[in-house]
Amino acid sequence: MILAIASGKGGTGKTTIAVSMACALAAKEKVTLVDLDVEAPNSHLFLEPDFEGEDIASLPVPQVDEDACTRCGACSDICQFKAIALLGKTIITFPPLCHGCGACWTVCPEKCIEKSSRELGEISWGKAGVEKNLDLLMGRLRIGEAMSPPLMRQVMEKMDRSRQIIIDAPPGTSCPMMTAQQSAEAVLLVTEPTPFGLHDFRLAVEAIKPLNKPMGVVINRAGLGYEKVHEYCQNEGLEILASIEYDEKIAKAYSRGERLIQAAPHVTEKLLNAHGRLEQMVRERREEGLA
């Protein structure tokens, strides 16, 4: 199963859950943890992996042969991102705006637009710590690059789908988070029982629901006294698959780079049960012909 672990806001414990669930699963089967939070990847800080390879990810961008260009404007007209423009008799390209769709060189009647490239960032992979069954695949966006989805898609192309896959998705509800859901068969949302947590959790649910994928919830830092998150889940028919109590020793362990299941071993079973329940949901949807 490909499981995306997401959150409506940063700081809910999404990466903590993703890393610990991957480690728990790796005790019995082969797992790949995919860090798609490419603007600020940090799963490796908890896993201390031995990296085995690295690729530079790039995006095709237009390069115009101005001598052959007739200034017909076809490329400028079709580019919805304004990455190529005809200003009078001058043709100008803006590589940082380009999404690499290829429309400009496809419609060019003179075939005078060649493919150049813009570096997006790095893709790295390797074995994660002592867990021989656990691999880490991650992307890191180039400093100054504005678009993370193209890099995320290239990372996902390298996933070995014969393994259990845990995706650490970017936080929030914008394009990067939704891009991380493209390959997922199920989604696990991590939230916290606070007013801000509920507000952003609600936005995440509203964004993901139209995808019609099995979805479960982990409430992190449970016991803070704000029960409206539970009420919302009940009203929306969302299963709370695990609650992880607020504990100061867990926060201190996190600050030292320790994993959740090291600081609180009893959480291991909760995470395995949550993963198992989502697998069951995926199987049921397949049997119903909905997946």
N, C-alpha and C positions, 0 to 999 in steps of 0.2 A: 504494500500500500504506500502511496505517496501522500504524506500528511503535511499540510502547511500549518505552522503554529504562528498565529498572528495576534495583534492587539490594536486597539483603537488609539493608543497613545504609548509613548515611550515610558520606560520605568516601571512597567507592571510586573516584570519578571519573565517576559517572553523568552529571552535567550537562556535564562536559568532553567526554564522548563524544557526547552528544546534540547539543550546539552544533556541534561539529566535523563530525559526520556531516551535519547539516543544511546547513552551509556548503559542504561538499564536493559534496553533491548539487545545491545551488543553482547551481553552475557550469554545469550542463547542463539543468536542468529546474526547474519551479516547485515550491517546497517551503514548507510551513508548519511551524514549530517551535511546539509547544503546551506551554507550561510549566504542568503540573498540580500542581507542588509548591507549592500555593497558600499553605501556611503560611509558606514561606520561598522565594519565587520569586527566582532569581538569574540566569537565562539572559540577561536584558537587560543585565546588567553586562558581558557579553562581546560583545554585539552592538550596543550603543548605538543602539537603534532610534529612528526618527521615528514616534511614536505618532500615529495618525490618528483614534482614537475611543475612547470609554470608556463603559461601562454600569455602573449599580449593580445588582447581583444581589440579589434578595430571595426570601424563602420565605413562602408563605401560612401564617398562624397564626390560631387561632380568637379571635373576640371575641364574647362572649355578651351578648345583650339580656336582662338580668336580669329586667326587667318581664314579658317574654313567657315566660321559662323556667319550666317546671313542676317542676323538680328531679326528673325521672324517672330520671336517672342513666345514660341510654343512652350518652351521649358519654363519660362516665368509664369505663364498663364496656368500651368497645371500644378505648380508647386504651392500647396496650401500652407506651407510653413515659411514661405518667402526666403528660402535658402538660396535662391537664384533669382536675379532680377535684371530686367532690361531698363536702363535709364537712358533714354535718348538712343544714342548709338553705342552706349557702353554696357557690356554684360558683366555683372558682378556676382560672385558667389560668396555666401556666408556659411562656411563649414560648421560653425557651432550650432546653427539652426537646423542643419540637415538631419533628417531621420533615416536616411539611407534607403528610401523606398524604391529608387530607381526610375521613377516616372519621367524625370527630365531627359535622361539618355535614351529612354524607350521612345518618347514622342519626337525627339529631335530628327527632322527630315534629312539633315545633312550628316547625321551620325558623327558630329564633331565634339561630343561630350564623352570624355573618358572617365574611368573610375579611378579616383585617387582614394586616400584613406585617412581617417582621423582616429587617433588612438583613444580608446575608451577607458582602458584600465587593464588590470591583470586578473588572470584566473589561475588559482593554485589548487593543488590537491596532494593528499598524502595520508599516511596512517596516523591515527589519533591516539597518542599515549600508549598505555599498556594494553588497551582493548584491541586485540588482534583482529576482531571482527568489525571494528569501527573505522570508517574512512571519513575524511573531511574534504569537502569541495567548497571553495569559496571564491568570491569575486571581490575586487577592491577597485573602486572607481578612481580614475585619474583626478588629481587635484585640479580644480578649475572646470572639469566636465560637468555640464548641467543635467544631462539625461542619463538616468540609471537603467531604465527598462531595456535598452538594447544590450547592455552588458549582462543584465540578469538573464535574458533569453539565451545568450551564448553560454552562460554557466549551466542553465537547465539542459541544454543540448548535450552536455557531457555526463549527465546523470546515468548511472547504471540501473535500469529499471527492473533488473532481476533481484535487486536487493530491497530491503526495507529502506524507505527514504523519509527523512525528517527535514522539512524545510523551515529554516529560521527566517521568516518573512520580515520585511521592513515594517516599522510601526506606522500607524496612521491609517487614512482611508483614501489616499491619493493614488496616482497611477502606479508607483512602485509596489505598493501593497497588493493592488489588484493584479499586477503582472505576476506576482508570486503565486497567485491562485490558479494560473492557467493550467499547470501540470498536475495540480493537486486533485486527489480523489475525495479528500475530506479535509475539514478545517477545524482546528482546535483554537478557540479564542481565549486568551488570558486576560483577566481583568482583576481589579481590586475593589473592595467594598468601600468606595469613597464617592462623593458627589462628582468629582472630576472623572473618576474611573467609570462611573455609570454613564456620564454624558458621552464620552468617547467610545465606550463599549457599544452604546446604542447606535452610534454612527457606523461602527464597523459591522454590526449585525445588518443594518439597512443596506450597506454596500454589498455584502457577501450573499445575502438571501436570494437575490435574483439569479445567482449562479446555480441555485438548486443543488447544492452539494451537502452531504451529511455534515452536521456541525455540532460540536460540543463545547463545553465551557470549563475552564479551570479558574476558580477564585483563589487568587494568591493573597497572602496576608489576611486570611479570614479571621474573624473575631474582633474586628475593629469597631463593631457596633452599628454599622450602616447596612441595613437589611434590604434596601430598595433594589439592590442588584438581584437578590434572590427573587423578589416580587416580579421584577422585569422578566427574568428567565422563565418563571412560571407562566406569566401572561403570554409570552412568545412561544411557549412550548419547547424551550431550549433545555437540554439535559445538562445539569451540573455534574460533570464526570469526576471531579476531584476538588477538594478544598484543602488548601495548605495554610496552616495556622500561622499567624504572625508570631515570630520568635526572634528575639534579639540576637541569639547565637547564629541564626541563619544569615542575618545581615552582616555580622562580623566575619563569618566564613566567606561570604561573597566578596567582601572587601579584600580578603586575602587571596582571592582567585580560586577558592575551593568550590566544588560542585555541590549542588543542593543535596544530592543523595549521600554525600560524604558527611555533611553537617546534620542531616536528618534522614538516616537510613530507612525509617519507616515510610518515607514518601515514595520509595521505589515501587512498592506494591500498588500504591495509588496511581502512579503514572503508567504502569503496565496494564492495570485494569482499564484506565482511560483509553489507552491505545487499543486494547482488545475490544472495547465497546464500539469504537469508531470503525474498526475492521468489520465488526458484525453489521453495523449500519451500511457499510459499503457493499457487503455480500447481499444483504437484503434488497438493496436497490438494484443490484445486478440481476437478482432472481426475478424482480418485478419488471425488469426491462427498462429501468429508468436511468441506468448508467451506461 
